Amino acid sequence: MDKLYCLIIDGGSLNDEARNSLFLAAQEMIDGRKRKMRLNKQDHAVKGWMQTDYAYGMMGTVGGFVFKAEFDFDGRDMKIEFIARPLKDLELLSTGKWIKEPLFPVTSDRSKN
């Protein structure tokens, strides 16, 4: 599973279950083209809400949609702003297939340079 790329976090740190839950909720929002989603303890590791306006953000060389969430986690009120990339993009990255044809002719004979 990909990671959350935290831009801002307030209220403490998250464990893997909470991070994965926020990441999967972001994917559900992307797939359903939702701008706001309620997070509940039955479906997510946290209880609160999450939203996005699908603005594109960057953190170093990683880019994706910016999400904001406010929720209760282990009795703490937390706020987080993070980047999540659509899983469809991640599938392309993992295969390394960006284009179907080379931009420049490719030859197997390197002596012709």
Phi and psi in radians as a Rosetta constraint file:
Dihedral C 1 N 2 CA 2 C 2 CIRCULARHARMONIC -1.225 0.35
Dihedral N 2 CA 2 C 2 N 3 CIRCULARHARMONIC 3.090 0.35
Dihedral C 2 N 3 CA 3 C 3 CIRCULARHARMONIC -1.845 0.35
Dihedral N 3 CA 3 C 3 N 4 CIRCULARHARMONIC 2.840 0.35
Dihedral C 3 N 4 CA 4 C 4 CIRCULARHARMONIC -1.519 0.35
Dihedral N 4 CA 4 C 4 N 5 CIRCULARHARMONIC 2.404 0.35
Dihedral C 4 N 5 CA 5 C 5 CIRCULARHARMONIC -1.909 0.35
Dihedral N 5 CA 5 C 5 N 6 CIRCULARHARMONIC 1.701 0.35
Dihedral C 5 N 6 CA 6 C 6 CIRCULARHARMONIC -1.261 0.35
Dihedral N 6 CA 6 C 6 N 7 CIRCULARHARMONIC 2.231 0.35
Dihedral C 6 N 7 CA 7 C 7 CIRCULARHARMONIC -1.632 0.35
Dihedral N 7 CA 7 C 7 N 8 CIRCULARHARMONIC -0.777 0.35
Dihedral C 7 N 8 CA 8 C 8 CIRCULARHARMONIC -2.502 0.35
Dihedral N 8 CA 8 C 8 N 9 CIRCULARHARMONIC 2.401 0.35
Dihedral C 8 N 9 CA 9 C 9 CIRCULARHARMONIC -2.447 0.35
Dihedral N 9 CA 9 C 9 N 10 CIRCULARHARMONIC 2.393 0.35
Dihedral C 9 N 10 CA 10 C 10 CIRCULARHARMONIC -2.356 0.35
Dihedral N 10 CA 10 C 10 N 11 CIRCULARHARMONIC 2.210 0.35
Dihedral C 10 N 11 CA 11 C 11 CIRCULARHARMONIC 2.050 0.35
Dihedral N 11 CA 11 C 11 N 12 CIRCULARHARMONIC 0.006 0.35
Dihedral C 11 N 12 CA 12 C 12 CIRCULARHARMONIC 2.164 0.35
Dihedral N 12 CA 12 C 12 N 13 CIRCULARHARMONIC -2.960 0.35
Dihedral C 12 N 13 CA 13 C 13 CIRCULARHARMONIC -1.777 0.35
Dihedral N 13 CA 13 C 13 N 14 CIRCULARHARMONIC 2.842 0.35
Dihedral C 13 N 14 CA 14 C 14 CIRCULARHARMONIC -1.923 0.35
Dihedral N 14 CA 14 C 14 N 15 CIRCULARHARMONIC 2.615 0.35
Dihedral C 14 N 15 CA 15 C 15 CIRCULARHARMONIC -1.577 0.35
Dihedral N 15 CA 15 C 15 N 16 CIRCULARHARMONIC 3.071 0.35
Dihedral C 15 N 16 CA 16 C 16 CIRCULARHARMONIC -1.057 0.35
Dihedral N 16 CA 16 C 16 N 17 CIRCULARHARMONIC -0.678 0.35
Dihedral C 16 N 17 CA 17 C 17 CIRCULARHARMONIC -1.067 0.35
Dihedral N 17 CA 17 C 17 N 18 CIRCULARHARMONIC -0.763 0.35
Dihedral C 17 N 18 CA 18 C 18 CIRCULARHARMONIC -1.189 0.35
Dihedral N 18 CA 18 C 18 N 19 CIRCULARHARMONIC -0.755 0.35
Dihedral C 18 N 19 CA 19 C 19 CIRCULARHARMONIC -1.079 0.35
Dihedral N 19 CA 19 C 19 N 20 CIRCULARHARMONIC -0.809 0.35
Dihedral C 19 N 20 CA 20 C 20 CIRCULARHARMONIC -1.085 0.35
Dihedral N 20 CA 20 C 20 N 21 CIRCULARHARMONIC -0.674 0.35
Dihedral C 20 N 21 CA 21 C 21 CIRCULARHARMONIC -1.112 0.35
Dihedral N 21 CA 21 C 21 N 22 CIRCULARHARMONIC -0.762 0.35
Dihedral C 21 N 22 CA 22 C 22 CIRCULARHARMONIC -1.156 0.35
Dihedral N 22 CA 22 C 22 N 23 CIRCULARHARMONIC -0.699 0.35
Dihedral C 22 N 23 CA 23 C 23 CIRCULARHARMONIC -1.086 0.35
Dihedral N 23 CA 23 C 23 N 24 CIRCULARHARMONIC -0.807 0.35
Dihedral C 23 N 24 CA 24 C 24 CIRCULARHARMONIC -1.167 0.35
Dihedral N 24 CA 24 C 24 N 25 CIRCULARHARMONIC -0.630 0.35
Dihedral C 24 N 25 CA 25 C 25 CIRCULARHARMONIC -1.120 0.35
Dihedral N 25 CA 25 C 25 N 26 CIRCULARHARMONIC -0.695 0.35
Dihedral C 25 N 26 CA 26 C 26 CIRCULARHARMONIC -1.095 0.35
Dihedral N 26 CA 26 C 26 N 27 CIRCULARHARMONIC -0.719 0.35
Dihedral C 26 N 27 CA 27 C 27 CIRCULARHARMONIC -1.108 0.35
Dihedral N 27 CA 27 C 27 N 28 CIRCULARHARMONIC -0.696 0.35
Dihedral C 27 N 28 CA 28 C 28 CIRCULARHARMONIC -1.109 0.35
Dihedral N 28 CA 28 C 28 N 29 CIRCULARHARMONIC -0.687 0.35
Dihedral C 28 N 29 CA 29 C 29 CIRCULARHARMONIC -1.153 0.35
Dihedral N 29 CA 29 C 29 N 30 CIRCULARHARMONIC -0.754 0.35
Dihedral C 29 N 30 CA 30 C 30 CIRCULARHARMONIC -1.081 0.35
Dihedral N 30 CA 30 C 30 N 31 CIRCULARHARMONIC -0.857 0.35
Dihedral C 30 N 31 CA 31 C 31 CIRCULARHARMONIC -1.084 0.35
Dihedral N 31 CA 31 C 31 N 32 CIRCULARHARMONIC -0.649 0.35
Dihedral C 31 N 32 CA 32 C 32 CIRCULARHARMONIC -1.633 0.35
Dihedral N 32 CA 32 C 32 N 33 CIRCULARHARMONIC 0.048 0.35
Dihedral C 32 N 33 CA 33 C 33 CIRCULARHARMONIC 0.928 0.35
Dihedral N 33 CA 33 C 33 N 34 CIRCULARHARMONIC 0.708 0.35
Dihedral C 33 N 34 CA 34 C 34 CIRCULARHARMONIC -1.564 0.35
Dihedral N 34 CA 34 C 34 N 35 CIRCULARHARMONIC 2.545 0.35
Dihedral C 34 N 35 CA 35 C 35 CIRCULARHARMONIC -1.753 0.35
Dihedral N 35 CA 35 C 35 N 36 CIRCULARHARMONIC -0.376 0.35
Dihedral C 35 N 36 CA 36 C 36 CIRCULARHARMONIC -2.506 0.35
Dihedral N 36 CA 36 C 36 N 37 CIRCULARHARMONIC 2.512 0.35
Dihedral C 36 N 37 CA 37 C 37 CIRCULARHARMONIC -2.566 0.35
Dihedral N 37 CA 37 C 37 N 38 CIRCULARHARMONIC 2.390 0.35
Dihedral C 37 N 38 CA 38 C 38 CIRCULARHARMONIC -1.510 0.35
Dihedral N 38 CA 38 C 38 N 39 CIRCULARHARMONIC 2.348 0.35
Dihedral C 38 N 39 CA 39 C 39 CIRCULARHARMONIC -1.801 0.35
Dihedral N 39 CA 39 C 39 N 40 CIRCULARHARMONIC 2.260 0.35
Dihedral C 39 N 40 CA 40 C 40 CIRCULARHARMONIC -2.212 0.35
Dihedral N 40 CA 40 C 40 N 41 CIRCULARHARMONIC 2.751 0.35
Dihedral C 40 N 41 CA 41 C 41 CIRCULARHARMONIC -1.142 0.35
Dihedral N 41 CA 41 C 41 N 42 CIRCULARHARMONIC -0.417 0.35
Dihedral C 41 N 42 CA 42 C 42 CIRCULARHARMONIC -1.227 0.35
Dihedral N 42 CA 42 C 42 N 43 CIRCULARHARMONIC -0.703 0.35
Dihedral C 42 N 43 CA 43 C 43 CIRCULARHARMONIC -1.765 0.35
Dihedral N 43 CA 43 C 43 N 44 CIRCULARHARMONIC -0.304 0.35
Dihedral C 43 N 44 CA 44 C 44 CIRCULARHARMONIC -2.362 0.35
Dihedral N 44 CA 44 C 44 N 45 CIRCULARHARMONIC 2.812 0.35
Dihedral C 44 N 45 CA 45 C 45 CIRCULARHARMONIC -1.379 0.35
Dihedral N 45 CA 45 C 45 N 46 CIRCULARHARMONIC -0.085 0.35
Dihedral C 45 N 46 CA 46 C 46 CIRCULARHARMONIC -2.291 0.35
Dihedral N 46 CA 46 C 46 N 47 CIRCULARHARMONIC 2.854 0.35
Dihedral C 46 N 47 CA 47 C 47 CIRCULARHARMONIC -2.187 0.35
Dihedral N 47 CA 47 C 47 N 48 CIRCULARHARMONIC 2.140 0.35
Dihedral C 47 N 48 CA 48 C 48 CIRCULARHARMONIC 2.897 0.35
Dihedral N 48 CA 48 C 48 N 49 CIRCULARHARMONIC -2.389 0.35
Dihedral C 48 N 49 CA 49 C 49 CIRCULARHARMONIC -2.537 0.35
Dihedral N 49 CA 49 C 49 N 50 CIRCULARHARMONIC 2.822 0.35
Dihedral C 49 N 50 CA 50 C 50 CIRCULARHARMONIC -2.476 0.35
Dihedral N 50 CA 50 C 50 N 51 CIRCULARHARMONIC 2.563 0.35
Dihedral C 50 N 51 CA 51 C 51 CIRCULARHARMONIC -2.562 0.35
Dihedral N 51 CA 51 C 51 N 52 CIRCULARHARMONIC 2.828 0.35
Dihedral C 51 N 52 CA 52 C 52 CIRCULARHARMONIC -2.702 0.35
Dihedral N 52 CA 52 C 52 N 53 CIRCULARHARMONIC 2.649 0.35
Dihedral C 52 N 53 CA 53 C 53 CIRCULARHARMONIC -1.950 0.35
Dihedral N 53 CA 53 C 53 N 54 CIRCULARHARMONIC 0.223 0.35
Dihedral C 53 N 54 CA 54 C 54 CIRCULARHARMONIC 1.091 0.35
Dihedral N 54 CA 54 C 54 N 55 CIRCULARHARMONIC 0.512 0.35
Dihedral C 54 N 55 CA 55 C 55 CIRCULARHARMONIC -1.231 0.35
Dihedral N 55 CA 55 C 55 N 56 CIRCULARHARMONIC 2.509 0.35
Dihedral C 55 N 56 CA 56 C 56 CIRCULARHARMONIC -1.594 0.35
Dihedral N 56 CA 56 C 56 N 57 CIRCULARHARMONIC 2.247 0.35
Dihedral C 56 N 57 CA 57 C 57 CIRCULARHARMONIC -2.156 0.35
Dihedral N 57 CA 57 C 57 N 58 CIRCULARHARMONIC 2.772 0.35
Dihedral C 57 N 58 CA 58 C 58 CIRCULARHARMONIC -2.202 0.35
Dihedral N 58 CA 58 C 58 N 59 CIRCULARHARMONIC 2.541 0.35
Dihedral C 58 N 59 CA 59 C 59 CIRCULARHARMONIC -2.413 0.35
Dihedral N 59 CA 59 C 59 N 60 CIRCULARHARMONIC 1.753 0.35
Dihedral C 59 N 60 CA 60 C 60 CIRCULARHARMONIC 1.173 0.35
Dihedral N 60 CA 60 C 60 N 61 CIRCULARHARMONIC -2.099 0.35
Dihedral C 60 N 61 CA 61 C 61 CIRCULARHARMONIC -1.755 0.35
Dihedral N 61 CA 61 C 61 N 62 CIRCULARHARMONIC 0.098 0.35
Dihedral C 61 N 62 CA 62 C 62 CIRCULARHARMONIC -1.757 0.35
Dihedral N 62 CA 62 C 62 N 63 CIRCULARHARMONIC 2.248 0.35
Dihedral C 62 N 63 CA 63 C 63 CIRCULARHARMONIC -2.189 0.35
Dihedral N 63 CA 63 C 63 N 64 CIRCULARHARMONIC 2.666 0.35
Dihedral C 63 N 64 CA 64 C 64 CIRCULARHARMONIC 3.111 0.35
Dihedral N 64 CA 64 C 64 N 65 CIRCULARHARMONIC -3.005 0.35
Dihedral C 64 N 65 CA 65 C 65 CIRCULARHARMONIC -1.390 0.35
Dihedral N 65 CA 65 C 65 N 66 CIRCULARHARMONIC 2.485 0.35
Dihedral C 65 N 66 CA 66 C 66 CIRCULARHARMONIC -1.594 0.35
Dihedral N 66 CA 66 C 66 N 67 CIRCULARHARMONIC 2.254 0.35
Dihedral C 66 N 67 CA 67 C 67 CIRCULARHARMONIC -2.083 0.35
Dihedral N 67 CA 67 C 67 N 68 CIRCULARHARMONIC 2.573 0.35
Dihedral C 67 N 68 CA 68 C 68 CIRCULARHARMONIC -2.159 0.35
Dihedral N 68 CA 68 C 68 N 69 CIRCULARHARMONIC 2.428 0.35
Dihedral C 68 N 69 CA 69 C 69 CIRCULARHARMONIC -2.450 0.35
Dihedral N 69 CA 69 C 69 N 70 CIRCULARHARMONIC 2.524 0.35
Dihedral C 69 N 70 CA 70 C 70 CIRCULARHARMONIC -2.241 0.35
Dihedral N 70 CA 70 C 70 N 71 CIRCULARHARMONIC 2.268 0.35
Dihedral C 70 N 71 CA 71 C 71 CIRCULARHARMONIC -2.814 0.35
Dihedral N 71 CA 71 C 71 N 72 CIRCULARHARMONIC 2.919 0.35
Dihedral C 71 N 72 CA 72 C 72 CIRCULARHARMONIC -1.719 0.35
Dihedral N 72 CA 72 C 72 N 73 CIRCULARHARMONIC 2.255 0.35
Dihedral C 72 N 73 CA 73 C 73 CIRCULARHARMONIC -2.403 0.35
Dihedral N 73 CA 73 C 73 N 74 CIRCULARHARMONIC 2.039 0.35
Dihedral C 73 N 74 CA 74 C 74 CIRCULARHARMONIC 0.922 0.35
Dihedral N 74 CA 74 C 74 N 75 CIRCULARHARMONIC 0.709 0.35
Dihedral C 74 N 75 CA 75 C 75 CIRCULARHARMONIC 1.376 0.35
Dihedral N 75 CA 75 C 75 N 76 CIRCULARHARMONIC 0.137 0.35
Dihedral C 75 N 76 CA 76 C 76 CIRCULARHARMONIC -1.961 0.35
Dihedral N 76 CA 76 C 76 N 77 CIRCULARHARMONIC 2.406 0.35
Dihedral C 76 N 77 CA 77 C 77 CIRCULARHARMONIC -1.392 0.35
Dihedral N 77 CA 77 C 77 N 78 CIRCULARHARMONIC 2.193 0.35
Dihedral C 77 N 78 CA 78 C 78 CIRCULARHARMONIC -2.234 0.35
Dihedral N 78 CA 78 C 78 N 79 CIRCULARHARMONIC 2.623 0.35
Dihedral C 78 N 79 CA 79 C 79 CIRCULARHARMONIC -2.270 0.35
Dihedral N 79 CA 79 C 79 N 80 CIRCULARHARMONIC 2.434 0.35
Dihedral C 79 N 80 CA 80 C 80 CIRCULARHARMONIC -2.540 0.35
Dihedral N 80 CA 80 C 80 N 81 CIRCULARHARMONIC 2.501 0.35
Dihedral C 80 N 81 CA 81 C 81 CIRCULARHARMONIC -2.183 0.35
Dihedral N 81 CA 81 C 81 N 82 CIRCULARHARMONIC 2.202 0.35
Dihedral C 81 N 82 CA 82 C 82 CIRCULARHARMONIC -2.542 0.35
Dihedral N 82 CA 82 C 82 N 83 CIRCULARHARMONIC 2.855 0.35
Dihedral C 82 N 83 CA 83 C 83 CIRCULARHARMONIC -1.812 0.35
Dihedral N 83 CA 83 C 83 N 84 CIRCULARHARMONIC 2.342 0.35
Dihedral C 83 N 84 CA 84 C 84 CIRCULARHARMONIC -2.300 0.35
Dihedral N 84 CA 84 C 84 N 85 CIRCULARHARMONIC 2.410 0.35
Dihedral C 84 N 85 CA 85 C 85 CIRCULARHARMONIC -1.722 0.35
Dihedral N 85 CA 85 C 85 N 86 CIRCULARHARMONIC 2.488 0.35
Dihedral C 85 N 86 CA 86 C 86 CIRCULARHARMONIC -1.070 0.35
Dihedral N 86 CA 86 C 86 N 87 CIRCULARHARMONIC 2.437 0.35
Dihedral C 86 N 87 CA 87 C 87 CIRCULARHARMONIC -1.024 0.35
Dihedral N 87 CA 87 C 87 N 88 CIRCULARHARMONIC -0.561 0.35
Dihedral C 87 N 88 CA 88 C 88 CIRCULARHARMONIC -1.040 0.35
Dihedral N 88 CA 88 C 88 N 89 CIRCULARHARMONIC -0.707 0.35
Dihedral C 88 N 89 CA 89 C 89 CIRCULARHARMONIC -1.151 0.35
Dihedral N 89 CA 89 C 89 N 90 CIRCULARHARMONIC -0.673 0.35
Dihedral C 89 N 90 CA 90 C 90 CIRCULARHARMONIC -1.163 0.35
Dihedral N 90 CA 90 C 90 N 91 CIRCULARHARMONIC -0.610 0.35
Dihedral C 90 N 91 CA 91 C 91 CIRCULARHARMONIC -1.099 0.35
Dihedral N 91 CA 91 C 91 N 92 CIRCULARHARMONIC -0.717 0.35
Dihedral C 91 N 92 CA 92 C 92 CIRCULARHARMONIC -1.117 0.35
Dihedral N 92 CA 92 C 92 N 93 CIRCULARHARMONIC -0.727 0.35
Dihedral C 92 N 93 CA 93 C 93 CIRCULARHARMONIC -1.104 0.35
Dihedral N 93 CA 93 C 93 N 94 CIRCULARHARMONIC -0.693 0.35
Dihedral C 93 N 94 CA 94 C 94 CIRCULARHARMONIC -1.222 0.35
Dihedral N 94 CA 94 C 94 N 95 CIRCULARHARMONIC -0.498 0.35
Dihedral C 94 N 95 CA 95 C 95 CIRCULARHARMONIC -1.533 0.35
Dihedral N 95 CA 95 C 95 N 96 CIRCULARHARMONIC -0.332 0.35
Dihedral C 95 N 96 CA 96 C 96 CIRCULARHARMONIC 1.297 0.35
Dihedral N 96 CA 96 C 96 N 97 CIRCULARHARMONIC 0.255 0.35
Dihedral C 96 N 97 CA 97 C 97 CIRCULARHARMONIC -1.748 0.35
Dihedral N 97 CA 97 C 97 N 98 CIRCULARHARMONIC 1.801 0.35
Dihedral C 97 N 98 CA 98 C 98 CIRCULARHARMONIC -1.820 0.35
Dihedral N 98 CA 98 C 98 N 99 CIRCULARHARMONIC -0.640 0.35
Dihedral C 98 N 99 CA 99 C 99 CIRCULARHARMONIC -2.328 0.35
Dihedral N 99 CA 99 C 99 N 100 CIRCULARHARMONIC 2.745 0.35
Dihedral C 99 N 100 CA 100 C 100 CIRCULARHARMONIC -1.573 0.35
Dihedral N 100 CA 100 C 100 N 101 CIRCULARHARMONIC -0.418 0.35
Dihedral C 100 N 101 CA 101 C 101 CIRCULARHARMONIC -2.274 0.35
Dihedral N 101 CA 101 C 101 N 102 CIRCULARHARMONIC 2.554 0.35
Dihedral C 101 N 102 CA 102 C 102 CIRCULARHARMONIC -1.168 0.35
Dihedral N 102 CA 102 C 102 N 103 CIRCULARHARMONIC 2.609 0.35
Dihedral C 102 N 103 CA 103 C 103 CIRCULARHARMONIC -1.284 0.35
Dihedral N 103 CA 103 C 103 N 104 CIRCULARHARMONIC -0.530 0.35
Dihedral C 103 N 104 CA 104 C 104 CIRCULARHARMONIC -2.176 0.35
Dihedral N 104 CA 104 C 104 N 105 CIRCULARHARMONIC 2.655 0.35
Dihedral C 104 N 105 CA 105 C 105 CIRCULARHARMONIC -1.036 0.35
Dihedral N 105 CA 105 C 105 N 106 CIRCULARHARMONIC 2.405 0.35
Dihedral C 105 N 106 CA 106 C 106 CIRCULARHARMONIC -1.967 0.35
Dihedral N 106 CA 106 C 106 N 107 CIRCULARHARMONIC 2.215 0.35
Dihedral C 106 N 107 CA 107 C 107 CIRCULARHARMONIC -2.019 0.35
Dihedral N 107 CA 107 C 107 N 108 CIRCULARHARMONIC 2.653 0.35
Dihedral C 107 N 108 CA 108 C 108 CIRCULARHARMONIC -1.547 0.35
Dihedral N 108 CA 108 C 108 N 109 CIRCULARHARMONIC -0.259 0.35
Dihedral C 108 N 109 CA 109 C 109 CIRCULARHARMONIC -1.644 0.35
Dihedral N 109 CA 109 C 109 N 110 CIRCULARHARMONIC 1.824 0.35
Dihedral C 109 N 110 CA 110 C 110 CIRCULARHARMONIC -1.370 0.35
Dihedral N 110 CA 110 C 110 N 111 CIRCULARHARMONIC -0.185 0.35
Dihedral C 110 N 111 CA 111 C 111 CIRCULARHARMONIC -1.335 0.35
Dihedral N 111 CA 111 C 111 N 112 CIRCULARHARMONIC -0.140 0.35
Dihedral C 111 N 112 CA 112 C 112 CIRCULARHARMONIC -1.543 0.35
Dihedral N 112 CA 112 C 112 N 113 CIRCULARHARMONIC 0.289 0.35
